[in-house]
Amino acid sequence: MTHRIRLRKPWSRNGQTVDVPDIEERDTSERDISKQDHADDVAKINDAQDVRSAEQAVVYSRRFNAPFPTQSERFDDHGRTSPRIEIELMGWTGRLVDLRLNDHVLEIPNPESKSNSGIRVDATQWIKAHNVLRIELQNEDNQSPPRLEQSVSLCIHDDE
């Protein structure tokens, strides 16, 4: 049986807190604001998008605790081992250049994978009680900023 744990917030992108999927929405809700306030809000959003479109590389990071016993506790009272765990990235813009778990470089199965193909990487042996996942994306076309556009999950395979 496979269990999926989606790594929701808090994520960090180049030191700033973001959500994943990392899709900025323009907030044009119907608020009672003056025309100048609205123009200021739109200018701030456009400035932020201009900065993001100029980004050549972004680094996402996310801390999480182990969803099962760590390496030193791999066997239970019945001699069964802890489940296998994979990191699943479902979609991104740009080129995936680095994937690390606790400073260990994880092998990207197909380094030329495009954003909508998704990947899974075995991370069982690198899981600790407390973990840091790091994902680096680079800009490919100088038009779309690199970003995680879909979910990142831990897939836990409990093969009993």
N, C-alpha and C positions, 0 to 999 in steps of 0.2 A: 504494500500500500504506500502511496506517495502523499505526503502532506506538504502544503505550500504555505510559507509564511512570507507575506509581503512586507518588505522593509519600507515602511512609511516614514514620515518625518520623525525626528529632525535629520535632514541631510545638510551638508555644507557644500557649497560650490565656490571655490576660490576664497574660502573664509567667510562667506555669507550664508546665512540659513535660507534654504529653499525647500520646496516640496518636490517629490518625484512621483509621477511624471512632472518634469520641469517645463510647464507651459504657462507662460504669462498671459493673463487675460486683461484686456482693457476694462477698467471699471467705469462704465458710463451709466451707472445706476441712476434712477430718477431721484436725485436728491434736490433739496431746495437750496441751491447755491447760486451765487451771482455768475454772470458771464465771465468775469475776470478770474474767479476761483476755478471755474471749469477750464478755462484756457491754461491756467497755471498747472492744473492736474494733467491735462493732455500733454503739455510741454515736458513735465517730469517723466511721464510714461515714454514719450518719444526719445528723450535723452537717455533713459535707461536702455531702451531697445537699440539705440545707436551704439552705446558702449558695448552691449552684448554682441552686436553684429560684427564689431571690430575684434572681438576675442579670437585669438588664434588657437588657444588651448584652454581647456577647463579641467579642473580636478574636483571630482565629487568625493566626499567621504561620509561614512556612516558608521557609528559605533553600535554594537549590539552584543547581547550576551548569548552564550551557547544555548541552543535549544535542546540539548541532550548532554549527557556526561562528557567531560573532556577526555583527552587521550589517556590520562593516567587512570581514569575510571571506566575504561571501555568495556569491561566485562561485568555483567550483573551476577546475582546469586545463582542463576541457572546456567552460567557459562555463555550466554548470548552476548554478542558484541553490540555496541551502539549502532544506530542506523548510519547509512551513508548520506552525506549532504552535498548538494550542488548549489552553486550560485547561478541564478538564471537572470539574464538581462534580455528583456523583450524588445527593446527598440531604442535607437539613438540616432542623432544627426551628427555627422562627422565620422572620423576614423577612430576606432578604439585602439589606443596605442599602449595602454598599461592597465593591468588589473592585478591588484594586490590584496592579500588578506594577511594582516598582521606583519607587514613588511616583506612577506614572501610573494614573489612574482608568480602569479598563476598563468599557466599556459593558455593562451587564447586559441581555441580549436581551429579557427580559420581567420587569420589576421585581416584578411580582405573582406570579412563579413560586412554587409551593408546594414543599414539601420533597421530594416524591417525583417531581417532574417532571424534574429534572436539567437542566443547561445546559452549553453549550460556548461559549467566548469566544475569538476570534482574538487571539493575543498575539504573533504573529511579529515585528512591528516593534519591540516593546518588550523583547525578550529581550536580555540582556547576558551577558557571561562569567560573572558572579556575580549572582544574582537573589534578590529577596525578594517572596514572594507574601503578600498580606494580605487576609483575608476577615473582614468584620464582619457579625454577625447580631444582630437585636434580638428581644426577647421579644414575642410577639403576644397570647398568651392568659393571661399571668400564672400559668400552671400548669406548663407544660413549659419547662425552661430552653433557651435557644437553644444549638444545638450542631451540629457536623458529624456526621451519622449514617452516612454512606457515604463511599466513597473520593473522593479528589481526585487527578486524573491530568493528565499532559501527553500530548496526542494529537499525534503527529508524522505528518504526511501527506507521504509521499515520492512525489510524482507524476512518475515517470519514464516 
